[in-house]
Amino acid sequence: MKRTKSVKVSRKYQITIPKNIREIAGIDKMDRVYFEVEEDGKIVLKVLKKSWTDTYAGISKGVFSVDFIKKERSNW
């Protein structure tokens, strides 16, 4: 199943992945993508699904004070 769609490159060299392409490729918010440029100049976009650690990284930031953390670590 091959799907194509044309998009315009913005002044900041950004593009928006069209909704139907995102759905077909399974691209979700916060997923990472990377580009491969093949020898013939073809650009291939690949999806890197977010990991559990990426999803929850920083979730508790600011919950515990630095002093509390130091005290807890000293008890290890």
MOPAC internal coordinates of N, CA, C and O (Angstrom, degrees):
PM7 1SCF
backbone

  N    0.0000 0     0.00 0     0.00 0    0    0    0
  C    1.4467 1     0.00 0     0.00 0    1    0    0
  C    1.5286 1   107.76 1     0.00 0    2    1    0
  O    1.2310 1   120.39 1   -73.25 1    3    2    1
  N    1.2954 1   116.86 1   106.75 1    3    2    1
  C    1.4502 1   121.52 1  -178.78 1    5    3    2
  C    1.5290 1   108.53 1  -105.77 1    6    5    3
  O    1.2310 1   120.72 1   -53.92 1    7    6    5
  N    1.3175 1   116.23 1   126.08 1    7    6    5
  C    1.4669 1   121.83 1   178.91 1    9    7    6
  C    1.5192 1   107.92 1  -122.90 1   10    9    7
  O    1.2310 1   120.82 1   -41.54 1   11   10    9
  N    1.3098 1   116.03 1   138.46 1   11   10    9
  C    1.4556 1   120.42 1   177.18 1   13   11   10
  C    1.5162 1   109.63 1  -131.50 1   14   13   11
  O    1.2310 1   121.28 1   -26.38 1   15   14   13
  N    1.3035 1   115.16 1   153.62 1   15   14   13
  C    1.4622 1   121.54 1   177.74 1   17   15   14
  C    1.5185 1   106.91 1  -158.17 1   18   17   15
  O    1.2310 1   120.65 1   -38.91 1   19   18   17
  N    1.2951 1   116.36 1   141.09 1   19   18   17
  C    1.4570 1   122.11 1   178.74 1   21   19   18
  C    1.5290 1   109.69 1   -95.33 1   22   21   19
  O    1.2310 1   120.49 1   -43.74 1   23   22   21
  N    1.3346 1   116.66 1   136.26 1   23   22   21
  C    1.4631 1   121.57 1   175.03 1   25   23   22
  C    1.5240 1   108.41 1  -132.34 1   26   25   23
  O    1.2310 1   121.20 1   -21.79 1   27   26   25
  N    1.3190 1   115.31 1   158.21 1   27   26   25
  C    1.4595 1   120.95 1  -178.53 1   29   27   26
  C    1.5266 1   109.61 1   -96.78 1   30   29   27
  O    1.2310 1   120.80 1   -39.36 1   31   30   29
  N    1.3285 1   116.08 1   140.64 1   31   30   29
  C    1.4592 1   121.94 1   176.12 1   33   31   30
  C    1.5302 1   107.15 1   -84.40 1   34   33   31
  O    1.2310 1   120.64 1   -51.28 1   35   34   33
  N    1.3435 1   116.38 1   128.72 1   35   34   33
  C    1.4727 1   120.67 1  -177.81 1   37   35   34
  C    1.5201 1   110.65 1   -74.93 1   38   37   35
  O    1.2310 1   120.98 1    -5.27 1   39   38   37
  N    1.3270 1   115.73 1   174.73 1   39   38   37
  C    1.4661 1   120.99 1   177.80 1   41   39   38
  C    1.5260 1   112.04 1   -61.97 1   42   41   39
  O    1.2310 1   120.90 1   155.75 1   43   42   41
  N    1.3234 1   115.88 1   -24.25 1   43   42   41
  C    1.4698 1   120.46 1   178.30 1   45   43   42
  C    1.5308 1   110.91 1   -95.18 1   46   45   43
  O    1.2310 1   119.99 1  -164.66 1   47   46   45
  N    1.3192 1   117.62 1    15.34 1   47   46   45
  C    1.4674 1   124.08 1   179.64 1   49   47   46
  C    1.5209 1   112.40 1    63.94 1   50   49   47
  O    1.2310 1   120.16 1  -149.24 1   51   50   49
  N    1.3236 1   117.30 1    30.76 1   51   50   49
  C    1.4526 1   121.46 1   178.64 1   53   51   50
  C    1.5194 1   109.88 1  -102.69 1   54   53   51
  O    1.2310 1   121.37 1   -27.48 1   55   54   53
  N    1.3406 1   114.99 1   152.52 1   55   54   53
  C    1.4578 1   120.70 1   174.52 1   57   55   54
  C    1.5243 1   108.54 1  -130.74 1   58   57   55
  O    1.2310 1   120.67 1   -22.81 1   59   58   57
  N    1.3180 1   116.33 1   157.19 1   59   58   57
  C    1.4518 1   122.11 1   174.04 1   61   59   58
  C    1.5182 1   107.46 1  -109.82 1   62   61   59
  O    1.2310 1   120.63 1   -50.63 1   63   62   61
  N    1.3187 1   116.41 1   129.37 1   63   62   61
  C    1.4629 1   120.07 1   178.09 1   65   63   62
  C    1.5215 1   107.29 1   -78.30 1   66   65   63
  O    1.2310 1   119.92 1   -59.31 1   67   66   65
  N    1.3310 1   117.76 1   120.69 1   67   66   65
  C    1.4655 1   120.53 1  -178.14 1   69   67   66
  C    1.5314 1   112.45 1   -58.47 1   70   69   67
  O    1.2310 1   121.22 1   -32.23 1   71   70   69
  N    1.3259 1   115.28 1   147.77 1   71   70   69
  C    1.4615 1   121.66 1  -175.37 1   73   71   70
  C    1.5253 1   112.36 1   -54.50 1   74   73   71
  O    1.2310 1   119.97 1   133.23 1   75   74   73
  N    1.3212 1   117.65 1   -46.77 1   75   74   73
  C    1.4726 1   118.71 1  -177.06 1   77   75   74
  C    1.5299 1   111.61 1   -64.93 1   78   77   75
  O    1.2310 1   120.15 1   146.36 1   79   78   77
  N    1.3140 1   117.32 1   -33.64 1   79   78   77
  C    1.4663 1   120.75 1   177.38 1   81   79   78
  C    1.5337 1   109.78 1   -70.20 1   82   81   79
  O    1.2310 1   120.25 1   137.26 1   83   82   81
  N    1.3514 1   117.12 1   -42.74 1   83   82   81
  C    1.4781 1   120.71 1   177.11 1   85   83   82
  C    1.5197 1   110.48 1   -58.64 1   86   85   83
  O    1.2310 1   120.61 1   136.32 1   87   86   85
  N    1.3170 1   116.44 1   -43.68 1   87   86   85
  C    1.4656 1   120.17 1  -178.73 1   89   87   86
  C    1.5224 1   111.79 1   -65.43 1   90   89   87
  O    1.2310 1   120.20 1   135.52 1   91   90   89
  N    1.3157 1   117.22 1   -44.48 1   91   90   89
  C    1.4683 1   120.93 1   179.69 1   93   91   90
  C    1.5277 1   110.61 1   -63.40 1   94   93   91
  O    1.2310 1   120.49 1   138.35 1   95   94   93
  N    1.3461 1   116.66 1   -41.65 1   95   94   93
  C    1.4647 1   121.15 1  -177.51 1   97   95   94
  C    1.5236 1   112.83 1   -82.13 1   98   97   95
  O    1.2310 1   120.13 1   168.96 1   99   98   97
  N    1.3356 1   117.37 1   -11.04 1   99   98   97
  C    1.4608 1   120.50 1  -179.32 1  101   99   98
  C    1.5173 1   113.16 1    73.57 1  102  101   99
  O    1.2310 1   120.29 1  -150.43 1  103  102  101
  N    1.3284 1   117.06 1    29.57 1  103  102  101
  C    1.4570 1   120.82 1   179.74 1  105  103  102
  C    1.5202 1   108.65 1   -83.00 1  106  105  103
  O    1.2310 1   121.11 1   -50.91 1  107  106  105
  N    1.3383 1   115.48 1   129.09 1  107  106  105
  C    1.4590 1   121.73 1  -178.17 1  109  107  106
  C    1.5237 1   109.18 1  -121.07 1  110  109  107
  O    1.2310 1   120.64 1   -13.98 1  111  110  109
  N    1.3168 1   116.38 1   166.02 1  111  110  109
  C    1.4595 1   120.91 1   177.05 1  113  111  110
  C    1.5181 1   109.36 1   -56.04 1  114  113  111
  O    1.2310 1   121.13 1   -39.46 1  115  114  113
  N    1.3084 1   115.45 1   140.54 1  115  114  113
  C    1.4665 1   124.97 1   178.42 1  117  115  114
  C    1.5281 1   114.25 1    71.66 1  118  117  115
  O    1.2310 1   119.28 1  -179.02 1  119  118  117
  N    1.3158 1   118.98 1     0.98 1  119  118  117
  C    1.4600 1   120.25 1   170.60 1  121  119  118
  C    1.5189 1   107.57 1   -67.47 1  122  121  119
  O    1.2310 1   120.70 1   -27.58 1  123  122  121
  N    1.2964 1   116.27 1   152.42 1  123  122  121
  C    1.4657 1   120.55 1   175.02 1  125  123  122
  C    1.5184 1   107.62 1  -103.03 1  126  125  123
  O    1.2310 1   121.25 1   -33.83 1  127  126  125
  N    1.3045 1   115.21 1   146.17 1  127  126  125
  C    1.4622 1   120.62 1   175.61 1  129  127  126
  C    1.5200 1   107.63 1  -126.62 1  130  129  127
  O    1.2310 1   120.91 1   -27.31 1  131  130  129
  N    1.3025 1   115.86 1   152.69 1  131  130  129
  C    1.4483 1   118.56 1   173.31 1  133  131  130
  C    1.5128 1   109.20 1  -135.65 1  134  133  131
  O    1.2310 1   121.87 1   -22.34 1  135  134  133
  N    1.3112 1   114.02 1   157.66 1  135  134  133
  C    1.4568 1   121.91 1  -174.40 1  137  135  134
  C    1.5168 1   109.72 1  -111.51 1  138  137  135
  O    1.2310 1   121.07 1   -42.03 1  139  138  137
  N    1.3052 1   115.57 1   137.97 1  139  138  137
  C    1.4575 1   121.82 1   171.38 1  141  139  138
  C    1.5230 1   106.77 1  -118.98 1  142  141  139
  O    1.2310 1   120.76 1   -45.88 1  143  142  141
  N    1.3104 1   116.16 1   134.12 1  143  142  141
  C    1.4598 1   120.28 1   175.91 1  145  143  142
  C    1.5186 1   106.71 1  -107.74 1  146  145  143
  O    1.2310 1   120.85 1   -62.43 1  147  146  145
  N    1.3210 1   115.97 1   117.57 1  147  146  145
  C    1.4565 1   121.16 1  -178.90 1  149  147  146
  C    1.5230 1   110.10 1   -82.17 1  150  149  147
  O    1.2310 1   120.71 1   -13.76 1  151  150  149
  N    1.3134 1   116.25 1   166.24 1  151  150  149
  C    1.4611 1   121.39 1  -175.86 1  153  151  150
  C    1.5246 1   112.82 1   -57.98 1  154  153  151
  O    1.2310 1   120.23 1   147.90 1  155  154  153
  N    1.3298 1   117.16 1   -32.10 1  155  154  153
  C    1.4638 1   120.17 1  -179.49 1  157  155  154
  C    1.5311 1   112.62 1   -83.74 1  158  157  155
  O    1.2310 1   120.43 1  -173.92 1  159  158  157
  N    1.3602 1   116.77 1     6.08 1  159  158  157
  C    1.4589 1   121.24 1   178.36 1  161  159  158
  C    1.5177 1   114.02 1    90.51 1  162  161  159
  O    1.2310 1   120.13 1   175.58 1  163  162  161
  N    1.3312 1   117.36 1    -4.42 1  163  162  161
  C    1.4612 1   120.65 1   178.23 1  165  163  162
  C    1.5175 1   109.43 1   -67.30 1  166  165  163
  O    1.2310 1   120.55 1   -45.43 1  167  166  165
  N    1.3397 1   116.55 1   134.57 1  167  166  165
  C    1.4587 1   121.69 1   177.68 1  169  167  166
  C    1.5168 1   108.57 1  -102.02 1  170  169  167
  O    1.2310 1   120.75 1   -52.89 1  171  170  169
  N    1.3213 1   116.16 1   127.11 1  171  170  169
  C    1.4589 1   122.19 1   179.25 1  173  171  170
  C    1.5222 1   107.91 1  -113.11 1  174  173  171
  O    1.2310 1   120.39 1   -54.50 1  175  174  173
  N    1.3240 1   116.85 1   125.50 1  175  174  173
  C    1.4632 1   122.63 1   178.18 1  177  175  174
  C    1.5123 1   107.56 1  -100.38 1  178  177  175
  O    1.2310 1   120.23 1   -52.69 1  179  178  177
  N    1.3264 1   117.16 1   127.31 1  179  178  177
  C    1.4603 1   121.28 1  -179.75 1  181  179  178
  C    1.5177 1   109.56 1  -119.60 1  182  181  179
  O    1.2310 1   120.93 1   -35.62 1  183  182  181
  N    1.3183 1   115.83 1   144.38 1  183  182  181
  C    1.4664 1   122.36 1  -177.21 1  185  183  182
  C    1.5183 1   109.77 1   -97.25 1  186  185  183
  O    1.2310 1   120.85 1   -48.96 1  187  186  185
  N    1.3306 1   115.99 1   131.04 1  187  186  185
  C    1.4590 1   122.32 1   173.04 1  189  187  186
  C    1.5202 1   105.66 1  -110.91 1  190  189  187
  O    1.2310 1   120.31 1   -73.77 1  191  190  189
  N    1.3085 1   117.01 1   106.23 1  191  190  189
  C    1.4580 1   120.51 1  -178.50 1  193  191  190
  C    1.5166 1   109.39 1   -64.73 1  194  193  191
  O    1.2310 1   120.76 1   -36.95 1  195  194  193
  N    1.3237 1   116.15 1   143.05 1  195  194  193
  C    1.4622 1   119.95 1  -178.00 1  197  195  194
  C    1.5254 1   110.51 1   -67.80 1  198  197  195
  O    1.2310 1   121.69 1   -36.82 1  199  198  197
  N    1.3045 1   114.37 1   143.18 1  199  198  197
  C    1.4558 1   119.81 1   179.24 1  201  199  198
  C    1.5274 1   109.29 1   -87.73 1  202  201  199
  O    1.2310 1   120.73 1   -12.04 1  203  202  201
  N    1.3025 1   116.21 1   167.96 1  203  202  201
  C    1.4607 1   121.64 1   178.15 1  205  203  202
  C    1.5220 1   109.86 1   -59.60 1  206  205  203
  O    1.2310 1   120.33 1   138.22 1  207  206  205
  N    1.3250 1   116.98 1   -41.78 1  207  206  205
  C    1.4649 1   119.63 1  -178.28 1  209  207  206
  C    1.5231 1   111.39 1   -68.16 1  210  209  207
  O    1.2310 1   119.82 1   142.85 1  211  210  209
  N    1.3426 1   117.96 1   -37.15 1  211  210  209
  C    1.4630 1   120.20 1   176.52 1  213  211  210
  C    1.5202 1   110.90 1   -64.30 1  214  213  211
  O    1.2310 1   120.60 1   142.05 1  215  214  213
  N    1.3248 1   116.46 1   -37.95 1  215  214  213
  C    1.4568 1   121.29 1  -177.88 1  217  215  214
  C    1.5189 1   111.36 1   -63.42 1  218  217  215
  O    1.2310 1   120.41 1   138.03 1  219  218  217
  N    1.3267 1   116.83 1   -41.97 1  219  218  217
  C    1.4588 1   120.42 1  -173.20 1  221  219  218
  C    1.5244 1   114.47 1  -105.71 1  222  221  219
  O    1.2310 1   119.71 1  -175.45 1  223  222  221
  N    1.3123 1   118.15 1     4.55 1  223  222  221
  C    1.4670 1   120.59 1   179.82 1  225  223  222
  C    1.5225 1   110.36 1   -61.17 1  226  225  223
  O    1.2310 1   120.85 1   -49.94 1  227  226  225
  N    1.3212 1   115.98 1   130.06 1  227  226  225
  C    1.4540 1   120.94 1   177.04 1  229  227  226
  C    1.5147 1   115.50 1    80.84 1  230  229  227
  O    1.2310 1   120.10 1  -175.56 1  231  230  229
  N    1.3251 1   117.42 1     4.44 1  231  230  229
  C    1.4669 1   120.40 1  -175.41 1  233  231  230
  C    1.5301 1   112.23 1   -62.99 1  234  233  231
  O    1.2310 1   120.03 1   150.32 1  235  234  233
  N    1.3388 1   117.54 1   -29.68 1  235  234  233
  C    1.4656 1   119.70 1  -177.93 1  237  235  234
  C    1.5246 1   112.16 1  -102.77 1  238  237  235
  O    1.2310 1   119.96 1  -165.64 1  239  238  237
  N    1.3163 1   117.68 1    14.36 1  239  238  237
  C    1.4593 1   121.01 1  -178.62 1  241  239  238
  C    1.5275 1   109.97 1   -58.75 1  242  241  239
  O    1.2310 1   121.12 1   -51.54 1  243  242  241
  N    1.3176 1   115.46 1   128.46 1  243  242  241
  C    1.4582 1   120.61 1   178.85 1  245  243  242
  C    1.5152 1   114.75 1    86.62 1  246  245  243
  O    1.2310 1   119.50 1   175.61 1  247  246  245
  N    1.3284 1   118.56 1    -4.39 1  247  246  245
  C    1.4613 1   121.30 1  -178.66 1  249  247  246
  C    1.5264 1   110.41 1   -74.32 1  250  249  247
  O    1.2310 1   120.46 1   137.76 1  251  250  249
  N    1.3238 1   116.72 1   -42.24 1  251  250  249
  C    1.4639 1   121.08 1  -178.27 1  253  251  250
  C    1.5236 1   109.54 1  -111.29 1  254  253  251
  O    1.2310 1   120.69 1   -40.67 1  255  254  253
  N    1.3356 1   116.28 1   139.33 1  255  254  253
  C    1.4667 1   119.96 1   178.22 1  257  255  254
  C    1.5263 1   109.37 1   -74.13 1  258  257  255
  O    1.2310 1   121.23 1   -20.79 1  259  258  257
  N    1.3246 1   115.26 1   159.21 1  259  258  257
  C    1.4620 1   120.95 1   178.70 1  261  259  258
  C    1.5216 1   110.08 1   -61.00 1  262  261  259
  O    1.2310 1   120.26 1   139.74 1  263  262  261
  N    1.3370 1   117.11 1   -40.26 1  263  262  261
  C    1.4712 1   120.43 1   179.30 1  265  263  262
  C    1.5215 1   111.82 1   -62.24 1  266  265  263
  O    1.2310 1   120.49 1   138.49 1  267  266  265
  N    1.3276 1   116.66 1   -41.51 1  267  266  265
  C    1.4635 1   120.94 1   178.70 1  269  267  266
  C    1.5317 1   110.27 1   -61.51 1  270  269  267
  O    1.2310 1   120.66 1   135.47 1  271  270  269
  N    1.3124 1   116.35 1   -44.53 1  271  270  269
  C    1.4715 1   120.97 1  -178.82 1  273  271  270
  C    1.5226 1   110.23 1   -64.31 1  274  273  271
  O    1.2310 1   120.25 1   136.53 1  275  274  273
  N    1.3375 1   117.13 1   -43.47 1  275  274  273
  C    1.4713 1   120.41 1   178.64 1  277  275  274
  C    1.5298 1   110.59 1   -60.68 1  278  277  275
  O    1.2310 1   120.75 1   136.67 1  279  278  277
  N    1.3288 1   116.17 1   -43.33 1  279  278  277
  C    1.4635 1   120.56 1   179.66 1  281  279  278
  C    1.5247 1   110.80 1   -61.93 1  282  281  279
  O    1.2310 1   120.26 1   134.65 1  283  282  281
  N    1.3240 1   117.11 1   -45.35 1  283  282  281
  C    1.4630 1   121.40 1   179.35 1  285  283  282
  C    1.5179 1   111.50 1   -63.32 1  286  285  283
  O    1.2310 1   120.65 1   137.12 1  287  286  285
  N    1.3244 1   116.36 1   -42.88 1  287  286  285
  C    1.4583 1   119.59 1   179.77 1  289  287  286
  C    1.5194 1   112.45 1   -64.69 1  290  289  287
  O    1.2310 1   120.48 1   147.41 1  291  290  289
  N    1.3171 1   116.69 1   -32.59 1  291  290  289
  C    1.4698 1   119.49 1  -179.53 1  293  291  290
  C    1.5329 1   110.84 1   -68.23 1  294  293  291
  O    1.2310 1   120.00 1   160.47 1  295  294  293
  N    1.3281 1   117.60 1   -19.53 1  295  294  293
  C    1.4573 1   121.62 1   178.88 1  297  295  294
  C    1.5369 1   113.15 1   -86.72 1  298  297  295
  O    1.2310 1   119.72 1   178.57 1  299  298  297
  N    1.3227 1   118.14 1    -1.43 1  299  298  297
  C    1.4650 1   120.94 1  -178.04 1  301  299  298
  C    1.4903 1   110.68 1   -73.32 1  302  301  299
  O    1.2310 1   120.10 1   180.00 1  303  302  301

